[in-house]
Amino acid sequence: MGKIVALPNNGNRHLTVGLQALKQQNYASAVAHLEKAFKLTPAFEVALPLTQAYAGLHQPRAAVPYVSQFMEDFLADEAGTSLLFDILLALPDYRFAWAVLHHVRPAAASALKARIVAAEAADRTANAAAIADIARELRHLGGFEPQKQEQLINTIGRLPRTEMMAAARPNLTDPDVHPAIRISLLDALTAVDDQTPVTVIGYATSGTVTPSALPGVLNDPTLLQVLNQVQLQIGLNDPELMRATVEVLRFELGYLYPFIDQVIPDPKHFATSYLNKTGDAVTPAERDLFTWLANQTAQLMNMAK
């Protein structure tokens, strides 16, 4: 009987060849092999050189899924953090860059902030007209059809911080801008540390807030309390129902930000009513709110068509 020869591990082979190609600055070959290696072994150790190869090819958008998936790993050391900002500033996505700046090591924050500021300045010089056009459209989202609003909101990261803040603020009081989009803009202002008080309209209320002082919609204390109550009341008997309900409710409660606590003074009672909307305990105010939330979700679904 002949000697049995083990076949090479394809993932290891593609990783080895990809790393060699990367070292030789043959970025196209590196990407081809490292993509195959990542499919077989979706780990940071493969995502890192693959991101480096995309950076070498000047294809930052192709690297976004990897830096998003392994954000904490990229931020764990100086080289990874520097590469992450290489990608964000090459896109450019200034909103993302300013947001990530909150999570870098304090010793590195000053130099990285200077990189963002310098990139924005160079971008203004090279692309002043394009930046002005984007800002002009974003400043008046309520004048566009819903589908166009959704398209435009995806361009906000293209604007440098100053232009982004100026374009976002007027939409926060425009009733023709969908609540989900208004809250996305408010979250963007929080991400870039906007310290200027702004007026925001919400469900049956309005008020003035300072974006930099806000927790961000996903970290809103009342939202988290409501979701916790929903999980407790559904329990572990139906984990699929619990997971689906939490995901939908997290999205819908976002429409009420940053005034969720004013609209929902009792998270436990609200959770009970939400899970049994035809029950006797549901108040007239809650019924009105449930109808409004459903309408906003329906409008958002139509925007996506």
Residue pairs with C-beta under 8 A, 6 or more apart in sequence:
10 36
10 40
11 36
11 37
11 40
11 41
12 37
14 33
14 34
14 36
14 37
14 40
15 33
15 34
15 37
15 41
15 46
17 29
17 33
18 29
18 30
18 31
18 32
18 33
18 34
18 37
18 49
18 50
18 53
19 30
19 34
19 49
21 27
21 29
21 30
21 33
21 53
22 30
22 34
22 49
22 52
22 53
22 56
25 56
27 53
27 54
27 56
27 57
28 57
30 49
30 50
30 52
30 53
30 56
31 50
31 53
31 54
31 57
31 62
34 46
34 49
34 50
34 53
35 50
37 46
37 50
38 46
38 47
38 50
38 66
44 70
44 73
47 66
47 69
47 70
47 73
48 70
48 73
48 74
48 80
48 83
50 63
50 66
51 63
51 66
51 67
51 74
51 83
51 87
52 83
54 60
54 62
54 63
54 66
54 87
55 63
55 83
55 86
55 87
55 90
58 90
60 86
60 87
60 88
60 90
60 91
61 91
63 87
64 87
64 91
67 74
67 84
67 87
67 88
71 84
71 100
71 103
73 80
74 80
74 81
74 83
74 84
75 81
75 84
75 100
75 103
75 104
75 105
78 108
81 104
81 105
81 108
81 112
84 100
85 97
85 100
85 112
85 115
85 116
88 94
88 96
88 97
88 100
89 97
89 115
89 116
89 119
91 157
92 119
92 123
92 157
92 158
93 157
93 158
94 116
94 119
94 120
94 157
94 158
94 159
94 160
94 161
94 164
94 192
95 156
95 157
95 159
95 164
95 188
95 191
95 192
96 157
96 191
97 116
98 116
98 161
98 191
98 192
98 193
99 191
99 192
101 109
101 112
101 113
101 116
102 191
102 193
104 112
116 161
120 160
120 161
120 162
123 131
123 160
124 131
124 160
131 158
131 159
131 160
131 163
134 155
134 158
134 159
134 167
135 159
135 163
135 164
135 166
135 167
136 167
137 144
137 152
138 152
138 153
138 155
138 156
138 159
138 167
138 168
138 171
139 166
139 167
139 170
139 171
140 170
140 171
141 149
141 152
141 153
141 171
141 174
141 176
141 177
141 181
142 149
142 171
142 174
142 175
142 176
142 177
143 176
144 152
146 178
146 299
146 302
146 303
147 303
147 305
149 177
149 178
149 181
149 303
150 181
150 303
150 304
153 181
153 184
153 185
156 164
156 167
156 168
156 184
156 185
156 188
157 164
159 167
161 192
164 188
164 192
165 189
165 192
165 194
165 196
168 185
168 186
168 188
168 189
169 189
169 196
169 198
171 177
171 181
171 182
171 185
172 182
172 185
172 186
172 198
172 199
172 200
172 201
173 199
173 200
173 201
173 206
174 182
174 201
175 201
178 296
178 299
178 300
178 303
179 202
179 203
179 254
179 255
179 256
179 296
180 251
180 254
180 255
180 296
180 300
182 200
182 201
183 217
183 254
183 255
183 257
186 198
186 200
186 209
186 211
186 214
186 217
186 257
186 258
187 216
187 217
189 198
189 211
189 212
190 211
190 212
190 214
190 216
191 216
193 211
193 212
194 210
194 211
194 212
195 210
195 211
195 212
196 210
196 211
197 208
197 209
197 210
198 208
198 209
198 210
198 211
199 206
199 207
199 208
200 206
200 207
200 208
200 209
200 258
200 259
202 256
202 257
202 258
202 259
202 263
203 255
203 256
203 259
203 263
203 289
203 292
204 263
205 259
205 262
205 263
207 258
207 259
209 258
214 258
215 221
217 223
217 254
217 257
217 258
218 250
218 254
220 253
220 257
220 258
220 260
221 261
222 260
222 261
222 264
222 267
223 250
223 253
223 254
223 257
223 260
225 267
226 249
226 253
226 260
226 264
226 267
226 270
226 271
226 274
227 246
227 249
227 250
227 253
228 267
229 267
229 268
229 270
229 271
229 272
230 242
230 245
230 246
230 249
230 271
230 274
230 275
231 242
231 246
233 271
233 272
233 275
234 241
234 242
234 245
234 275
235 242
236 242
245 275
249 274
251 297
252 293
252 296
252 297
253 260
253 264
255 293
255 296
256 263
256 264
263 289
264 270
269 281
270 286
272 279
272 281
273 279
273 281
273 282
273 283
273 286
273 290
274 286
274 290
276 282
277 287
277 290
282 290
